[in-house]
Amino acid sequence: MAEQTQGAVPLSAVIADAATGVALALRGEGDPYALSGILRQEDALTPAAVRVLGADALAPYAVEHRAVAVGADDEAVVRQALAAYPPGADASAVSAWTYRGLVEAAHAFLPGGAPPWPPPPEAGTGWVESDPWPKLAHRASQLAALALPPLAPGLAEQLAGRTDDLARGFVRAVRRRDWLQAAGLGRWLARLPEAPQTLGLDSGLAFVRQMGGTDPRVALHVAAARRFHGRGW
């Protein structure tokens, strides 16, 4: 097995490198961002990495006054990921929503081409009302890329009705040192209109950044909360 995998780059490393590039761009650091510059179409793991990052792969293009225009190569990378990993009929809610988020982000931030982008697929929201708060917190954290404005307004509106449960999940994640879940929930709470004042979201996100910021996806979520919602300073 060692011989078979020697020299291979694991998917987790590709995702980490891409997330680092997104976080740097959201903080205004590094070279001008281009999705096709950090995830090249010819790399075998690119479609899977884009599918995992979802809408966050395009998050820097939501920043006003971006330094470079979106190119055709970026469009090709996203189309490749959408074609390679569509959710099946029995897909989980998380899979359906992350795919929908990538489609919504393509519509919002990439130029229309030929053929046009597919319409966002249907994704259920019944779980938002029915899930007990620990399960809700887990799912919402997995969908943190959808906290990117202006994506998923309907989902955001429904999650706003369970802000207190998301806050409970944030606190529990911090206590359990689950920095990725805490960062994802903190990002949602930054977008939603009425995070509990007693939560101390800004200091909480700063703590998550300090303790878990070596994880590129944690750094990405915290950078997005700061860039788009002004929280976590």
Secondary structure, 3 states (H helix, E strand, C coil): CHHHHCCCCCHHHHHHHHHHHHHHHHCCCCCCCCHHHHCCCCCCCHHHHHHHHHHHHHHHHHCCCCCCCCCHHHHHHHHHHHHHCCCCCCCCHHHHHHHHHHHHHHHHHCCCCCCCCCCCCCCCCHHHHHCCHHHHHHHHHHCHHHHCCCCCHHHHHHHHCCHHHHHHHHHHHHHCCCHHHHHHHHHHHHHCCCCCHHHCHHHHHHHHHHHHCCCHHHHHHHHHHHHHHCCCC
